[in-house]
């Protein structure tokens, strides 16, 4: 799939031809699944990035934001799919 088609599918609305009835249209379920999948992968990427950043903070910075170093270590070791 080219990038323009993917972005049109994910945007929805009049420009892509998917309106409010997209869920009942023949391709609507596929679009809903794609959107859900993209949302899930985005969430996983955000968690992974935040946990790597948390692991890089020193004790002084952790204290500034009110996080115990042990809690930060535990959180940073979680896999990306766990909340």
PAZAPA-4460 file (N, C-alpha, C; in steps of 0.05 Angstrom, whole numbers, plus 32768, in hexadecimal, padded with zeros to 4 digits):
% residues 83
    n_x    n_y    n_z   ca_x   ca_y   ca_z    c_x    c_y    c_z   seq   type   mol
   8011   7FE9   8000   8000   8000   8000   8012   8019   8000     1      X     A
   800A   802D   7FF1   801A   8045   7FF2   8012   8056   8009     2      X     A
   8023   8069   8011   801F   8079   8029   8006   808A   8027     3      X     A
   8000   8095   8010   7FE8   80A6   800D   7FCE   8097   8012     4      X     A
   7FCD   807E   8008   7FB5   806E   800C   7FB2   8067   802A     5      X     A
   7FC8   8060   8037   7FC6   805A   8054   7FBD   8072   8064     6      X     A
   7FC8   808A   805E   7FC1   80A2   806D   7FA3   80A9   8067     7      X     A
   7F9A   80A5   804F   7F7E   80AA   8049   7F6C   8097   8058     8      X     A
   7F74   807E   805A   7F64   806A   8069   7F62   8071   8086     9      X     A
   7F79   807A   8091   7F7A   8080   80AE   7F6D   809A   80B5    10      X     A
   7F6C   80AD   80A2   7F60   80C7   80A8   7F42   80C5   80AA    11      X     A
   7F35   80B5   8099   7F18   80B4   8098   7F0D   80CD   808C    12      X     A
   7EF3   80D2   8090   7EE7   80EB   8087   7EE1   80EB   8069    13      X     A
   7ED8   8102   805F   7ECF   8104   8044   7EE6   8100   8030    14      X     A
   7EFE   810A   8037   7F14   8108   8024   7F1A   80EC   801C    15      X     A
   7F18   80D9   802F   7F1E   80BD   8028   7F06   80AD   8020    16      X     A
   7EEE   80B9   8023   7ED6   80AB   801B   7ECB   809A   8031    17      X     A
   7ED5   809C   8049   7ECB   808D   8060   7EBE   80A0   8073    18      X     A
   7EA4   809E   8076   7E95   80B0   8087   7E8D   80A2   80A1    19      X     A
   7E77   80AB   80AC   7E6D   80A0   80C5   7E64   8083   80C3    20      X     A
   7E5C   807B   80AA   7E53   8060   80A7   7E69   804D   809F    21      X     A
   7E82   8054   80A3   7E98   8043   809B   7E97   8028   80A8    22      X     A
   7E8D   8026   80C1   7E8D   800C   80CE   7E79   7FF9   80C1    23      X     A
   7E65   8003   80B4   7E51   7FF2   80A8   7E57   7FED   808A    24      X     A
   7E69   7FFC   807F   7E71   7FF9   8062   7E81   7FDF   8060    25      X     A
   7E82   7FD3   8048   7E91   7FBA   8045   7EAE   7FBB   804E    26      X     A
   7EBC   7FD1   8048   7ED8   7FD4   8050   7EDB   7FE1   806B    27      X     A
   7EC5   7FE9   8077   7EC6   7FF8   8090   7ED3   7FE9   80A7    28      X     A
   7ECE   7FCF   80A9   7EDA   7FBF   80BE   7EF8   7FBD   80BB    29      X     A
   7F00   7FBB   80A2   7F1D   7FBA   809D   7F2A   7FD4   80A5    30      X     A
   7F1E   7FEA   809E   7F29   8004   80A6   7F2A   8007   80C4    31      X     A
   7F15   7FFE   80D2   7F14   7FFF   80EF   7F2A   7FEE   80FB    32      X     A
   7F2F   7FD6   80F0   7F45   7FC5   80F9   7F60   7FD2   80F4    33      X     A
   7F63   7FDE   80DD   7F7D   7FEB   80D7   7F81   8002   80EB    34      X     A
   7F6D   8012   80F0   7F6F   8029   8103   7F76   801E   811F    35      X     A
   7F69   8009   8127   7F6E   7FFE   8142   7F8B   7FF4   8143    36      X     A
   7F94   7FE7   812E   7FAF   7FDC   812D   7FC4   7FF2   812E    37      X     A
   7FBF   8007   811E   7FD2   801E   811E   7FD2   802B   813A    38      X     A
   7FBB   802E   8146   7FB9   803A   8161   7FC8   802A   8175    39      X     A
   7FC5   8010   8174   7FD3   7FFE   8187   7FF1   7FFF   8183    40      X     A
   7FFA   7FFE   816A   8017   8000   8165   8022   801B   816E    41      X     A
   8013   8030   816A   801C   804A   8173   801E   804B   8191    42      X     A
   800B   803F   819F   800C   803E   81BC   8025   802F   81C6    43      X     A
   802A   8018   81B9   8041   8008   81C0   805B   8017   81BC    44      X     A
   805D   8026   81A6   8075   8035   81A0   8079   804B   81B4    45      X     A
   8063   8058   81BC   8065   806D   81D1   806E   8062   81EB    46      X     A
   8062   804B   81F4   806B   803F   820D   8089   8038   820C    47      X     A
   8091   802C   81F6   80AD   8024   81F4   80C0   803C   81F6    48      X     A
   80B9   8051   81E8   80C9   806A   81E8   80CA   8076   8204    49      X     A
   80B3   8078   8211   80B2   8083   822C   80C1   8073   8240    50      X     A
   80C0   8059   823E   80CE   8047   8250   80EC   8049   824C    51      X     A
   80F5   804B   8233   8112   804F   822E   811B   806A   823A    52      X     A
   810B   807F   8237   8112   8099   8242   8113   8098   8261    53      X     A
   8100   808A   826C   8100   8087   8289   8118   8079   8294    54      X     A
   8121   8064   8285   8139   8055   828D   8152   8066   828C    55      X     A
   8152   807B   827C   816A   808C   8279   816C   80A2   828E    56      X     A
   8156   80A7   829D   8156   80BC   82B1   8168   80B4   82C9    57      X     A
   8177   80C7   82D4   8187   80C2   82EC   8176   80C6   8305    58      X     A
   8181   80BF   831C   8172   80C1   8335   8168   80DE   833B    59      X     A
   8178   80F1   8334   8171   810D   8339   8158   8115   8329    60      X     A
   8158   810E   830F   8141   8114   82FF   8128   8105   8307    61      X     A
   812C   80EC   830F   8115   80DC   8319   8109   80E9   8331    62      X     A
   811A   80F3   8343   8111   8100   835C   8102   8119   8354    63      X     A
   810B   8128   8340   80FD   8140   8337   80E1   813B   832E    64      X     A
   80DD   8125   8321   80C2   811E   8317   80B2   810D   832B    65      X     A
   80BE   8106   8341   80B0   80F8   8356   80AD   80DA   8351    66      X     A
   80C1   80CE   8345   80C1   80B1   833F   80D7   80A4   834E    67      X     A
   80D1   808F   835C   80E5   807F   836A   80F6   8070   8356    68      X     A
   8110   806F   8359   8121   8061   8346   811A   8044   8342    69      X     A
   8111   8036   8357   8109   801A   8355   80F0   8018   8343    70      X     A
   80DD   802A   8347   80C5   802A   8337   80CB   8030   8319    71      X     A
   80DE   8043   8315   80E6   8049   82FA   80F3   8031   82EC    72      X     A
   8104   8024   82FB   8111   800C   82F0   80FD   7FF7   82E9    73      X     A
   80EA   7FF2   82FB   80D5   7FDE   82F6   80C4   7FE5   82DE    74      X     A
   80BC   7FFE   82DC   80AC   8007   82C5   80BC   8005   82AB    75      X     A
   80D5   800D   82AB   80E5   800D   8293   80EB   7FF0   8289    76      X     A
   80E8   7FDC   829A   80ED   7FC1   8292   80D4   7FB2   8287    77      X     A
   80BD   7FBF   8288   80A5   7FB3   827E   80A6   7FB1   8260    78      X     A
   809A   7F9C   8254   8098   7F9B   8237   8084   7FAF   822D    79      X     A
   8088   7FB7   8214   8077   7FCD   8209   8059   7FC7   8208    80      X     A
   8052   7FAE   8208   8036   7FA7   8206   8027   7FA8   8221    81      X     A
   8036   7FAA   8237   8029   7FAB   8251   8026   7FC8   825A    82      X     A
   800F   7FCE   8265   800A   7FEA   826E   8014   7FEE   828A    83      X     A
***
